[in-house]
Amino acid sequence: MRKCLVISLVVILIFLSGCAADREVGKKEKTIVIGTTMPIKAENIFADYYFGILRDLMMDRLVSIGEGGKIYPELAESWEVTESGKVWIFKLRKNATFHDGSKLTAEDVAFTINYLREKIPEYRAHLALVEKAEAVDERTVKITLSKPWSNFLWNLAVMNVLPKRVWEKVDKPLEFFDLNATLGNGPFIFEKFDKASGLLVFKANANYWKGKPNVDRLIFRVFGNDQAMLMALLKGEIDTIYFYARGIDPAIVPGLLGKENISFIIVENLGVDNALWFNCKRYPFNITEFRVAISYALSYEDYVKYISAGYAEVPNAGFVPKGWGFYKETKKLEKNLTKASSILDSLGFKDCDKDGWRDYPNCTALEIRLAYRTDIVESSRLAEFVKSDLEKVGLRIRLQPLDIASFRQVLDRDKTHEIVISRTTMWGMGMWAGYGTGYFDARNIGWAVVSDAEFFEVVDALLNETKEENRQKLVHKLQDLYAEKLYAIPLYWGKIVQPYRSDKVESLVYNPMMGIIGDETWFKVQVKK
Amino acid sequence: MVQGSSEKVTVFFRYFLTFFLVVTLNFVIPRAMPGDPVVNLFGEEAYLHPEILQEIRKEFGLDKPLIEQYFLYIENLFTGNFGYSFSFHKPVLEVISEYMWRTILLTLPSTVVGVLFGVYVGSLIAWKKKQVEVVLMIVVYSIPVYWLGIIFLYFFSYKAGIFPLGGAISSFEDVNKLILPSTTIVLHLIAINALMSRAIVSGTMNESFIVTAIAKGLKGETVLRRHVIRASLAPIIAMSAIEFGFAFSGSILVEIVFSYPGIGLLIWEAVRVRDYPILQAIFILVAIIVISANAIADLISKAIDPRLRS
């Protein structure tokens, strides 16, 4: 009996010491613990997409993206582009050094551009028009393009500078799993990834050219599901949460309101949370009036209220959210079932066989496939709403849930979709010619598979135009075109809701592209514990 | 003698055929799923240039005709080469071995306890004709394992703060991380094994030799131990063998709830990005374990039950 008691006590002590050890994480001075459900699995920024999301912590870029999608200098303190628009000259900062103390030079930048183009498939698209990059002197980089590319800086904003002396020896970067693979010049130095505990640990770079961050240690804690992560937030085991290009599901927010020590950062999302994309190559979605009819059938107010818990607004037909530079006020989207029905009637989509559903003008049955991503909960809920709305005007809808792998095959590769609910990210909005064009243009990602001559004309002009006043006119024209043609209908313009523990941290800053893990946070944040 | 040899050949052939079918299905099923593994190597905002996709497809051998890929897969299998993971960019065995030990640590003890305790409880319930316990087992079995895990997390981690909210064991200090996921698995296994054992034991209790044993005046416990359990052991062992087989892969939901990076989470991730080589290797290992466990169960059953030898 006594033996049993002793064994029980030992076991309990082990458990408690384990618990205590667990709580120790994050108690050291000026530490921020961030919970995430991003499935990070390896410490290589190229091999693991989600670890790559964290690369800005370790490595700087030439330029960065800030408020309103504006480009700001980062490692490049200035730049100029020649009259031809084909040659870009970047002047680097004097005082940027890698974590090991070595100087970051133009050689590193030129090497990075050439290396990424050659070795990393994604960058072949990002840097597609780069002919060559060369170091003119220690601080000057010259990049030559094959043709003018006004949006070149946007693509440079996802290119982090690598130390040449490390990577020039690496023939297969996707297989490079070494601490050196994380060597950069950024505000944090990667320390370790404890895969069992799901902890990624970074320490502050005291020699960072912007100064030492306000945080000594940064810990990411990986969770397998949202519920456990939220419990950790409420318990104070983590200080805030992070997922690339989104906050928390707004439906959860009411449950968190009023909870002790939980505060929120609420900012406009420069991506479109959810939009209804038409495959404009397929009949009947290639008919503008058909798309317009659908726009009148949708209950935007309900989506704002029930999907976004009020953290959104009814969007304009011009697609591009308000926070963007060169935003233009276009027509607000509205529900009008009478208009929707009369347009569909006038196009000949009537109920021929009196079964309650509209048919094609030749009286064959019409059934529309509505696809949506199952990995985004809001999209799944929204699909039910949209289905119900469209059925009210007699359009028969078949839901097509797609996991992310199937979604990408259907939309990104095969283009076999009909209508789809999906989001755009902020960076995605800026790719190709900017302002969402990449998602529309059949020559790029092109979910809307748009190939109208009118659209191409605006996009091509935008790709070539570098003068701000001319760009503004083109961007306005583009938004008018979006509003008129409705290649895609934004379902609501949402806000990013970012919860955090106000008893632990204060003054987190939300960068429109990188969220709370942008550089701005590390120099403003106050760690209270 | 000759008859015995031919029986062994038949048994061997049966296991070989099972393995061959499993290996083939293992190749076919991941490829039948919609979703292109190459597309999933890129970030969400990447423009997928067809030429680049084709180059990567070639690099991974996915451009070859399916039948050629199949024979290559079989050839590699027999040389112990499980291939290269598309998403981890490492040899598959290296990836699996990293995740496997965590799952073994979690599921093996849980399965042993769950199966043994479940069989014991089920036999007692059948013998004593308990009804309340049957209802209790049905209730436990009916609760989805995911939900049971969330309830445990809520009460024992979030409310009581006794256990951590997730993660796997990386040192002896972390042993408490195993308690909640193990308990979830054990409870689920106890319920299912108890219900199945109860059904088997109840069937045995209706046999005439049990009535004879009771009529001879043997004590209840002696009848249970010497006659009922012994006669029920063969089907119970066969049932348990399957549980052990799935101990390796059957903990997906538990691992997701408890953020436990084991084989379950690896399967989940491999399905998400359509990493065929990882999926193939895991399911082959599962098949080997299930088939081996069944073969061992067959041998044990024959050793303890003379009826199966005749």
HADDOCK unambig.tbl for C-alpha pairs under 7 A between the chains (distance, minus, plus):
assign (segid A and resid 14 and name CA) (segid B and resid 173 and name CA) 6.57 0.50 0.50
assign (segid A and resid 15 and name CA) (segid B and resid 175 and name CA) 6.82 0.50 0.50
assign (segid A and resid 15 and name CA) (segid B and resid 176 and name CA) 4.92 0.50 0.50
assign (segid A and resid 17 and name CA) (segid B and resid 173 and name CA) 6.75 0.50 0.50
assign (segid A and resid 18 and name CA) (segid B and resid 173 and name CA) 4.82 0.50 0.50
assign (segid A and resid 18 and name CA) (segid B and resid 174 and name CA) 5.13 0.50 0.50
assign (segid A and resid 18 and name CA) (segid B and resid 175 and name CA) 6.93 0.50 0.50
assign (segid A and resid 18 and name CA) (segid B and resid 176 and name CA) 6.10 0.50 0.50
assign (segid A and resid 19 and name CA) (segid B and resid 162 and name CA) 7.00 0.50 0.50
assign (segid A and resid 19 and name CA) (segid B and resid 163 and name CA) 6.27 0.50 0.50
assign (segid A and resid 19 and name CA) (segid B and resid 164 and name CA) 6.34 0.50 0.50
assign (segid A and resid 47 and name CA) (segid B and resid 88 and name CA) 6.79 0.50 0.50
assign (segid A and resid 47 and name CA) (segid B and resid 89 and name CA) 6.71 0.50 0.50
assign (segid A and resid 49 and name CA) (segid B and resid 43 and name CA) 6.20 0.50 0.50
assign (segid A and resid 121 and name CA) (segid B and resid 52 and name CA) 6.56 0.50 0.50
assign (segid A and resid 122 and name CA) (segid B and resid 42 and name CA) 6.61 0.50 0.50
assign (segid A and resid 122 and name CA) (segid B and resid 46 and name CA) 6.33 0.50 0.50
assign (segid A and resid 125 and name CA) (segid B and resid 47 and name CA) 6.45 0.50 0.50
assign (segid A and resid 174 and name CA) (segid B and resid 89 and name CA) 6.34 0.50 0.50
assign (segid A and resid 175 and name CA) (segid B and resid 89 and name CA) 5.72 0.50 0.50
assign (segid A and resid 175 and name CA) (segid B and resid 90 and name CA) 6.86 0.50 0.50
assign (segid A and resid 196 and name CA) (segid B and resid 167 and name CA) 6.06 0.50 0.50
assign (segid A and resid 196 and name CA) (segid B and resid 168 and name CA) 4.74 0.50 0.50
assign (segid A and resid 196 and name CA) (segid B and resid 169 and name CA) 6.15 0.50 0.50
assign (segid A and resid 196 and name CA) (segid B and resid 170 and name CA) 5.65 0.50 0.50
assign (segid A and resid 196 and name CA) (segid B and resid 261 and name CA) 6.24 0.50 0.50
assign (segid A and resid 197 and name CA) (segid B and resid 167 and name CA) 4.45 0.50 0.50
assign (segid A and resid 197 and name CA) (segid B and resid 168 and name CA) 5.38 0.50 0.50
assign (segid A and resid 197 and name CA) (segid B and resid 170 and name CA) 6.95 0.50 0.50
assign (segid A and resid 198 and name CA) (segid B and resid 167 and name CA) 6.25 0.50 0.50
assign (segid A and resid 223 and name CA) (segid B and resid 259 and name CA) 5.12 0.50 0.50
assign (segid A and resid 224 and name CA) (segid B and resid 256 and name CA) 4.84 0.50 0.50
assign (segid A and resid 224 and name CA) (segid B and resid 257 and name CA) 6.17 0.50 0.50
assign (segid A and resid 224 and name CA) (segid B and resid 258 and name CA) 6.79 0.50 0.50
assign (segid A and resid 224 and name CA) (segid B and resid 259 and name CA) 4.14 0.50 0.50
assign (segid A and resid 225 and name CA) (segid B and resid 256 and name CA) 6.48 0.50 0.50
assign (segid A and resid 225 and name CA) (segid B and resid 257 and name CA) 6.25 0.50 0.50
assign (segid A and resid 228 and name CA) (segid B and resid 165 and name CA) 6.29 0.50 0.50
assign (segid A and resid 231 and name CA) (segid B and resid 158 and name CA) 6.09 0.50 0.50
assign (segid A and resid 232 and name CA) (segid B and resid 165 and name CA) 6.87 0.50 0.50
assign (segid A and resid 235 and name CA) (segid B and resid 158 and name CA) 6.66 0.50 0.50
assign (segid A and resid 405 and name CA) (segid B and resid 35 and name CA) 4.62 0.50 0.50
assign (segid A and resid 405 and name CA) (segid B and resid 36 and name CA) 6.61 0.50 0.50
assign (segid A and resid 405 and name CA) (segid B and resid 40 and name CA) 6.16 0.50 0.50
assign (segid A and resid 405 and name CA) (segid B and resid 272 and name CA) 6.31 0.50 0.50
assign (segid A and resid 405 and name CA) (segid B and resid 273 and name CA) 6.02 0.50 0.50
assign (segid A and resid 406 and name CA) (segid B and resid 34 and name CA) 5.32 0.50 0.50
assign (segid A and resid 406 and name CA) (segid B and resid 35 and name CA) 4.13 0.50 0.50
assign (segid A and resid 408 and name CA) (segid B and resid 39 and name CA) 6.81 0.50 0.50
assign (segid A and resid 409 and name CA) (segid B and resid 35 and name CA) 5.28 0.50 0.50
assign (segid A and resid 409 and name CA) (segid B and resid 36 and name CA) 5.79 0.50 0.50
assign (segid A and resid 409 and name CA) (segid B and resid 39 and name CA) 6.89 0.50 0.50
assign (segid A and resid 428 and name CA) (segid B and resid 45 and name CA) 5.61 0.50 0.50
assign (segid A and resid 444 and name CA) (segid B and resid 47 and name CA) 6.04 0.50 0.50
assign (segid A and resid 445 and name CA) (segid B and resid 47 and name CA) 5.12 0.50 0.50
